[in-house]
Amino acid sequence: MNENDIFKALADPTRRRIFDKLAAGGMNASALREGMPIGQSAMSQHLAVLRNAGLVQERRQGRFVNYQVDPAGLAQITQWLAKYRAYWPERIEALQTLLQELDQ
């Protein structure tokens, strides 16, 4: 798994919605489908993409499979974003300075 896989997985709006639901707490595929206009096979495919990207874990409980956010996938996103965290304050400060100069 790498950040390209993670961002490809999250590029799809349906998968982002699934991921958002799972961020609120683990649930099974049937519960995830509530309020979403997709069938069981489409849900399974979306979950497989999220799982393969390292964003989701599955845990079997009897006949059901429960899904939850995988902390390792979130850690990888955080590490990727950390590279750019120092860059933005400088750029925002430069933009504020420019805007102030244009106002004068």
C-alpha positions in Angstrom: 0.0 0.0 0.0 1.2 3.5 -0.8 -0.2 7.0 -0.9 -1.2 6.6 -4.6 -3.4 3.7 -3.7 -4.9 5.6 -0.8 -5.7 8.7 -2.9 -7.0 6.6 -5.8 -9.3 4.8 -3.3 -10.6 8.1 -1.8 -10.9 9.8 -5.2 -14.3 8.0 -5.7 -17.1 9.9 -3.9 -19.0 6.7 -2.9 -15.8 5.3 -1.3 -15.3 8.7 0.6 -18.8 8.4 1.9 -18.3 4.8 3.0 -15.0 5.9 4.7 -16.8 8.8 6.4 -19.4 6.4 7.7 -16.8 4.0 9.0 -14.9 6.9 10.7 -18.0 7.3 12.9 -17.7 3.6 14.0 -17.4 0.1 12.6 -20.4 -1.5 10.9 -21.3 -4.3 8.5 -21.9 -3.9 4.7 -25.7 -3.9 5.1 -25.5 -1.0 7.6 -23.1 0.9 5.3 -25.5 0.6 2.4 -28.4 2.3 4.3 -29.1 5.6 2.6 -26.9 4.8 -0.3 -28.2 3.8 -3.8 -25.9 0.9 -4.4 -26.3 -2.8 -4.3 -24.5 -5.4 -2.2 -22.0 -6.3 -5.0 -21.0 -2.7 -5.6 -20.6 -2.2 -1.8 -18.3 -5.3 -1.7 -16.2 -3.9 -4.5 -15.9 -0.5 -2.9 -14.9 -2.1 0.4 -12.3 -4.3 -1.3 -10.7 -1.2 -2.8 -10.6 0.6 0.6 -9.3 -2.6 2.2 -6.6 -3.1 -0.5 -5.5 0.6 0.0 -5.1 -0.1 3.7 -7.8 2.2 4.8 -10.3 -0.3 6.1 -10.0 -3.5 8.1 -12.6 -6.3 8.3 -13.4 -8.5 11.2 -15.7 -11.6 11.0 -18.3 -12.0 13.7 -20.4 -15.1 12.9 -22.1 -14.7 9.6 -21.3 -11.0 9.4 -18.2 -9.1 8.5 -17.7 -5.8 10.3 -15.6 -3.1 8.8 -13.7 -0.3 10.5 -11.2 2.3 9.6 -7.6 1.0 9.7 -5.4 3.3 11.8 -2.3 2.4 9.7 -3.9 3.8 6.6 -4.7 7.0 8.4 -1.2 7.2 9.7 0.1 7.0 6.1 -2.1 9.9 5.1 -0.9 11.9 8.1 2.7 11.3 7.2 2.1 12.4 3.6 0.4 15.6 4.7 3.1 16.4 7.3 5.6 17.0 4.4 3.5 19.9 3.3 2.4 21.3 6.7 5.5 23.6 6.9 5.0 24.9 3.3 1.5 26.3 3.7 2.0 28.8 6.6 4.8 30.5 4.6 2.6 30.7 1.5 -0.4 32.0 3.3 1.8 34.7 5.0 3.2 35.7 1.6 -0.4 35.9 0.2 -1.5 38.1 3.2 1.4 40.4 2.6 0.7 40.7 -1.1 -3.0 41.4 -0.4 -2.1 44.1 2.1 0.3 45.7 -0.4 -2.4 45.7 -3.0 -4.9 47.3 -0.6 -2.5 50.3 -0.1 
